[in-house]
Amino acid sequence: MSKVLLLNGSHKSGKSYTMIIAEQFASGLIEYNPETVIETVDLIQQNINACTGCHACWTTTPGECIFQDDMTELFHQYEDADIVIWATPLYHYGISSAMKKFMERTQPALLPFIDNEGGGTYGHPFRNPEKMLTKKHVLISTCGFPSTKNNYEGVEEQFNNLFGKDKWEKIICVEGELLGIHQLDNLTGPYLDLVKIAGQEYGENLSISPKIREGLSKPFVETPTYLQTTNLSWGVDDTRMKDSDGGLIAWNYMKEVQAAFNPKVRPKMNAVLQIDFTDIKERYQFVIKDETCTLLRNDFARETTTININLTTLERILEGKIDAAQSLMERKYSVVGDMRLFNAFLDGLFGPVNLNPDKKKRLVPISFKNTPYWFFLALCPWVFCFLFADYNPLIGVVIPLMISGILCGIKRGTDLVYFERATLLTFSLLGLVVVTFGSEYQGNTFAIIGYFALALIWAISTLKTVPLTADYTHYFNGRNALKNVLFLRTNRLLCYVWSLVFLAQAGLALWLNTTVMINFAAVLPILLSIPTFVFSLWFLKWHPSDMAKPK
Ligand SMILES: Cc1cc2nc3c(=O)[nH]c(=O)nc-3n(C[C@H](O)[C@H](O)[C@H](O)COP(=O)(O)O)c2cc1C
C-alpha cells in the first residue's frame, strides 16, 4: 500500500484548475495500484499559522512546533506519506502562499545544524532521514502564461534545493486558464488523458516517461490564439492602447509598419489601406500617395481597402510567422475593398510577407510571355483544329502542331507552362496517329478528341500546385501570386469549371455529329466558351473578395 498526500495549494479550493490535473494524476496512481490511499488536503481551508521563526522546534521542543493548529496533524501526515503531490497554481513566479505557509511549517522535520554539502552548497539534515529521504515528491502546477520560460525557474530551483536536483517529478501545465473553458474540452481532454497515463507510469516506476512528459509540456493552443482568447476574455478594454502618450503598443507598431513601406512594390499606386483592429477596436490608415506613406489615426481618408485583423495576427504575418493568404482563408482576418491593394500588401508593400512557406515557388518574371495575352496564342492550335479538322483532318492536326511547336520554340525552357507543353504533346500524338494510320477519318473525329483532350488537360491541372489558368492570371495579382493559396484556389475552381465546359463541348460535338448540323459539330461548341470566359473574368475578381470579406 502506498500513502499519497495530495496538497491542494490553490486558493480556489474546489474550483482549482491545478486540482483537475492533480486528481487525474491521482486516479492514474489508483488505476495502477487500487491499494493506493490518497489523502487530499485543501490547504487554504486549514488553520495553519505562519512560521514565526522562533526555532522552538529546533531547541525547546525538538521536532514539534509551538503552534497547536491543523498543521500538527498535517505534519504527521506529511512525515508518513510515501508520495507528496504539491499541487499549486503559479503565483507571482512562485508557489501559492497557502502552500508556502505549509512548506515553512515543515521546519520541524529538519535539524538546526548546517551541513556542508559540497560544491559550496549547504543544507540542514533531516531529523528523520529514513522517512524523509525515501519520500517522493511530485509538483503539479498550472499557470496563466503560455510558457514556462521566465516563469517557473523560481519554483523549479526551490524544488531542486528542497528535494534534490532531478529527484522529484513534475507536471507543469501552461495556459492553465483553458482548463476552465468547457467548450475547449476537445483540447484539454487529451491532455488529461495523458496526465492519467502519467499517474499510472508514476505508480509503476516513480517517474514519468519522456514521451508522456513531452506531451504534457505542450500548450493547448498556439500562443497568439491563447493571448487573443484570454486577453479578450477579461471583458476589459486595454487602456494602454487608448492613451495618446506616444508609448502605445498599437501606435508604435503601426509606425514600425509604416517605416517598412516599400514604394518600389507598386511605384504608381495611390491608395488608402485601413487597418481595423478587431481586438483593441482601433483604426489606422496608411495613405499612400506619390510613393510616400502617411499614417493616420484620426481625420481619416476614404479607404481603398480595409483589413480587419487583431494585433497579434498582424504582427505574426509581418514577422513572417504565419502564411498571410492561408490565414485569410482560415478567416483569422478579413479584407474588404479593392483586392489589388491587398495583393500589393502580400507582395511586400509593408515588408516581406510569408506565403506558402513550405512550397518554394519560383517568382515568375513579368514579361509578355507570361501575360494572359499569351494564353490566347496558346489557344490558337485548338481553335485551328476545331475550325479545320472537319475540312481536312491532316491540316486540322498538322497545322496546330506547327503553331504549337513555334509558340513553344519562342518561349522555350522554364518559361514554358503546363498548358503549352500539354498542347504540344496532344497534337504530337494526334499527328503521330495521322502519320501512322492515314488521314481517312470522319472530319469531326479530331475536333471531338480535341474537346475531350482539353477537358482532361484542365482537369489534370487542378491536381497541380499551380493550376492551368494561374500560369497566366498571376500577371494581374502581383509577383507573389503563385505563392498565394487563395489565388491558387480561385484558379483551381476555375479550371474545374472549364474542364466541365470542355466536357460539355465534347458531348455537344458528339451529338451534333449525328444530326443534320454535322458540318457545324466542331465549331458550334466553341460558342459555349464565350459565356464561360465572361464568367471567368467575374469569378477571378469575385471569389477572392468573397473569401476575404468578414463572414
Ligand atoms: C495572484 C496571482 C498571481 C499569478 N501569477 C502568475 C505568474 O506569475 N505566472 C503565470 O503564468 N500565471 C500566474 N497566475 C495565473 C495562475 O497561475 C493561473 O490562473 C492558474 O491556472 C490558477 O490555478 P488554480 O485554478 O489551480 O488556482 C497568477 C494568478 C494569480 C491569482
PDBQT file of the ligand as one rigid body, heavy atoms in Angstrom, charges set to zero:
ROOT
HETATM    1  C1  LIG A 601      -2.055  36.319  -7.588  1.00  0.00    +0.000 C 
HETATM    2  C2  LIG A 601      -1.809  35.586  -8.864  1.00  0.00    +0.000 A 
HETATM    3  C3  LIG A 601      -0.535  35.534  -9.381  1.00  0.00    +0.000 A 
HETATM    4  C4  LIG A 601      -0.286  34.841 -10.554  1.00  0.00    +0.000 A 
HETATM    5  N1  LIG A 601       0.979  34.804 -11.056  1.00  0.00    +0.000 NA
HETATM    6  C5  LIG A 601       1.225  34.131 -12.196  1.00  0.00    +0.000 A 
HETATM    7  C6  LIG A 601       2.540  34.066 -12.726  1.00  0.00    +0.000 A 
HETATM    8  O1  LIG A 601       3.498  34.582 -12.168  1.00  0.00    +0.000 OA
HETATM    9  N2  LIG A 601       2.725  33.408 -13.889  1.00  0.00    +0.000 N 
HETATM   10  C7  LIG A 601       1.698  32.797 -14.550  1.00  0.00    +0.000 A 
HETATM   11  O2  LIG A 601       1.927  32.225 -15.614  1.00  0.00    +0.000 OA
HETATM   12  N3  LIG A 601       0.443  32.811 -14.047  1.00  0.00    +0.000 NA
HETATM   13  C8  LIG A 601       0.187  33.462 -12.895  1.00  0.00    +0.000 A 
HETATM   14  N4  LIG A 601      -1.083  33.477 -12.376  1.00  0.00    +0.000 N 
HETATM   15  C9  LIG A 601      -2.156  32.691 -13.038  1.00  0.00    +0.000 C 
HETATM   16  C10 LIG A 601      -2.401  31.368 -12.327  1.00  0.00    +0.000 C 
HETATM   17  O3  LIG A 601      -1.204  30.654 -12.133  1.00  0.00    +0.000 OA
HETATM   18  C11 LIG A 601      -3.364  30.502 -13.146  1.00  0.00    +0.000 C 
HETATM   19  O4  LIG A 601      -4.579  31.158 -13.260  1.00  0.00    +0.000 OA
HETATM   20  C12 LIG A 601      -3.572  29.138 -12.560  1.00  0.00    +0.000 C 
HETATM   21  O5  LIG A 601      -4.034  28.264 -13.567  1.00  0.00    +0.000 OA
HETATM   22  C13 LIG A 601      -4.612  29.129 -11.459  1.00  0.00    +0.000 C 
HETATM   23  O6  LIG A 601      -4.668  27.830 -10.923  1.00  0.00    +0.000 OA
HETATM   24  P1  LIG A 601      -5.789  27.358  -9.904  1.00  0.00    +0.000 P 
HETATM   25  O7  LIG A 601      -7.100  27.413 -10.632  1.00  0.00    +0.000 OA
HETATM   26  O8  LIG A 601      -5.405  25.960  -9.557  1.00  0.00    +0.000 OA
HETATM   27  O9  LIG A 601      -5.760  28.275  -8.726  1.00  0.00    +0.000 OA
HETATM   28  C14 LIG A 601      -1.351  34.175 -11.209  1.00  0.00    +0.000 A 
HETATM   29  C15 LIG A 601      -2.649  34.238 -10.684  1.00  0.00    +0.000 A 
HETATM   30  C16 LIG A 601      -2.873  34.943  -9.522  1.00  0.00    +0.000 A 
HETATM   31  C17 LIG A 601      -4.267  34.995  -8.969  1.00  0.00    +0.000 C 
ENDROOT
TORSDOF 0
